[in-house]
Amino acid sequence: METERLILRPARASDAGALTALHADPEVMRFLDPAPVGNHLRPGFHLAFEKATGEFVGWFEFRGTTDVVELGYRLHRAFWGLGYATEGSSALITRGFTAGGVRRVVATTMFVNAGSRRVLQKCGLRHVRTFHVEFPDPLPGSEYGEVEYALTREEWQLTQGERHVADGIA
């Protein structure tokens, strides 16, 4: 799968080293519990590479059932603030709603993770709830809770109509 600036492909066992290096950055993991790299080699995980350079950008998760799919991502710091999280996420959402039969996309993050919350909003997801989880070893900021965002196919279709009208396509 390709976007304007990214190539996304399914994760492979040979990607374990790149994933380990990504997860070794404490800033990348600041809002995340560590998960074994093997978890990211399952179906639904896509590695992203910059088209212009071929550099490994990070990964995107888009997995679940056709009823509900979970969206997630993790990018190298060098690629933060460049719009890649929004670009990759939006492409997966579009494919899920147009070709994958997905009915609802959900995503969660820590309340204090303002960057990820902004990406989810840019992708059209809306805040559904804030909730609290008891963690044995809580991360800093966990006292403010976790947030869930969601987008249904119907909501997405409405925004697509608005985009076409704004672009003069309607």
N, C-alpha and C positions, 0 to 999 in steps of 0.2 A: 504494500500500500504506500502511496506517495502523497505528500502534501506539497505546498509551494516550496518549502525549504527542508522537508524531512523525508526520509525513507523509514518506514516502520515494517518490521518483519517479526515473525514469531521467534521467541527465545529458543535457544538451542543449548545443549549440554556444554558445547565449546565456549559459551558465553560466561561460564561461571567465574572466570578470572576478572572479566570486565565488571561483572556485578559485584564481586567481592571488593574491588577497588572503589566502586561507587559507594557502597555501604560502609567503607572504612572512614569516610569523611564525616567527622562529628557534626559539622554544620548541616550537611545533607540529612543527617539522622536526628537533628535537634528535636523535631516534633514527632518522631516515629520510634516505635519499639523495634529493636532488631529482629529480623526474621531470617531464618536460614535461606541462603541463596538458592538452594534446591526448590524452595517454594515458588520462586520466580521463573522456574523453567517449565512450569505446567502450562497447559493450554490457556489462552486468554491474556498472556503476557507478551508484549511486543517491545522489542528493542528499537530505539530511535537513533538514526544516524543523520548527521548534517549532510545534505546533498552536496553542498559546495566543497566540503573538505573530507567527507567520509568519516569524520570523528564521531565517536560514540557519545551521544547526548544524554541518554538515560533510558528509562523504560516507562511503558504505559500498561496499565491493567484495564481490561475490559472483559469481565467474565461474570458468568452467572447463567441464568436461564433466559428464555425469550421473554418471560414475564418481567424479571428484574435483573439488571446487569450492574455490577459495581465498577465504577470508574476510579482509577488511581494513577499516580505517576510519581516518578522520582528522577530528578535531573542533576547532572553535575553542576556545581556552582558556576562554572564558566559560562553556562547557558541560562542562568537565571536572568530574568528581566528582559529577555529578548522575544517573548511571546511564544516560545516553543511549547510550553505547557498548554497554553490555550489552543495553539494550532493543532497539536497532536490529539488533544482531548476532543476538540470539535470535530476533527476528521473521524474519530472512532464513533462519536455520537451520531454523526450523519450517516455513516455506514450502517450502524446498528439500527437506526430508525428506517432507513430506506431499503436496505438489503437483508438485514439480519432478523427482521421480525420482532425487534425489541419493543417492549411496551413501556418500560420505565427504566431510567438510569438513576442510580443513587451514588453518593459519595460522602465520606465522612472525613473530618480533620479536627484537630484541636481548635477550640475557640480562638486561642491566641495566634494561630497561624494565619495571619492576615493575608499573606501572599497567596496561599492556596485558596482561601475563601474568595479572593478577588478573581482568580482563574475560574473557579466554579461559576461565579456570577457572570463572567464574560461568556462562558459557554452556555448560558441560559438557565442553569440550575437555580432553584430558589431555596432559601432557607426553610426547612421543614420543622426542625426542633433543635433545642440544645438539651443535652442529657449528661449525666455524670456516671462514671464508671469507677469502681474501686479497683485500683491497681496495686499489686504488692510492692512495687518500686516505682511510684509515680514520677513522671517527667515534670520538670518545672513548667508551670502554667496549667497543669491538669486540674487545679482547683477551680478553674473557670469553665471546665467541662469540654465536651465534644460537641460538634455540630454536624447535623445531617442536612444535605442538600439533595434535591431531586428534580427530575424533569420527565414528564410523560411525553409520549409520542405526539399526542394532541397539542400539548403546549408548544412543543418544538415546531409542529406544522404551522401553528399560528405565527410564530416568530419568522418562519421562512416566508410566509405571505407578506409580512411587514417589511422584510428585507427587500423582497422583489418590488414592492410599491416604492420604497425609498430609492431603489436603484432605477426606477422608471420602467420596470419590466412588466408590471401588471397591465 
